[in-house]
Amino acid sequence: MNEHTKELIAIGAAAAVNCRPCLEHHWRSAMEAGVTATEALEAAEVGLTVNRGAAAGTRGYVREVIKDETRREQRADLSGCPCAD
C-alpha cells in the first residue's frame, strides 16, 4: 500500500477515535505524500461516520446493560418473596 493511501486511512482513523495529535501528525505526513485537502476531508468524514455509528451502537448497549442492572435491583428489592424467582 502506498503512503498516500496509508495517510488517508490514518486520517480517517484519527477522526474516528477523536485523536487530535494523530490527526495533526497524519495531516502533515499526508501533505508530504501528496494528499489534497479535499481527499483528507473525505477520509475524515468517513472516520466521523464510523464514529457516529459506533456511538449509536454503544448508546443502545449502555441502555441495555443499565436496564439489566435495574432489573437486578428490582429483583433484590423483592428478596424473600417467592414470586420474584
C-alpha positions in Angstrom: 0.0 0.0 0.0 1.4 3.4 -0.9 1.9 6.3 1.6 -0.9 8.3 0.1 -3.4 5.7 0.9 -1.9 4.9 4.3 -2.2 8.5 5.4 -5.8 8.8 4.2 -6.6 5.7 6.3 -4.8 7.2 9.2 -6.7 10.5 8.9 -10.0 8.6 8.9 -8.9 6.5 11.9 -7.7 9.6 13.8 -11.1 11.3 13.2 -13.0 8.1 14.2 -11.2 8.0 17.6 -11.1 11.7 18.2 -7.3 11.9 18.4 -6.3 15.5 17.6 -2.5 14.9 17.9 -2.8 11.9 15.5 -4.9 13.9 13.1 -2.3 16.7 13.0 0.6 14.3 12.6 -1.1 12.4 9.8 -2.2 15.5 8.0 1.4 16.7 7.9 2.5 13.3 6.6 -0.4 13.2 4.2 0.6 16.6 2.6 4.1 15.2 2.1 2.6 12.2 0.4 0.6 14.4 -2.0 -2.8 14.1 -0.3 -5.1 17.0 -1.1 -7.2 18.8 1.5 -10.3 17.5 -0.3 -9.1 13.9 -0.1 -8.2 14.4 3.6 -11.6 15.9 4.4 -13.4 13.0 2.7 -11.3 10.5 4.7 -12.0 12.3 7.9 -15.8 12.3 7.1 -15.7 8.5 6.7 -14.0 8.2 10.1 -16.5 10.5 11.7 -19.3 8.5 10.1 -17.8 5.3 11.6 -17.6 7.1 15.0 -21.3 8.1 14.9 -22.3 4.5 14.1 -20.2 3.2 16.9 -21.5 5.8 19.3 -25.1 4.9 18.4 -24.5 1.2 19.0 -22.8 1.9 22.3 -25.7 4.1 23.4 -28.0 1.2 22.9 -25.7 -1.2 24.7 -25.3 1.2 27.6 -29.1 1.3 27.9 -29.3 -2.5 27.7 -26.7 -3.0 30.4 -28.1 -0.4 32.8 -31.6 -1.7 32.2 -30.4 -5.2 33.2 -28.9 -3.8 36.3 -32.1 -2.0 37.1 -33.9 -5.4 36.8 -31.5 -7.0 39.2 -32.0 -4.1 41.7 -35.8 -4.6 41.4 -35.4 -8.4 42.0 -33.2 -7.7 45.0 -35.9 -5.4 46.5 -38.2 -8.4 46.3 -35.8 -10.8 48.0 -37.6 -13.2 50.2 -40.7 -13.1 48.1 -41.2 -16.5 46.4 -42.8 -14.9 43.3 -39.7 -12.9 42.5 -37.8 -16.0 41.2 
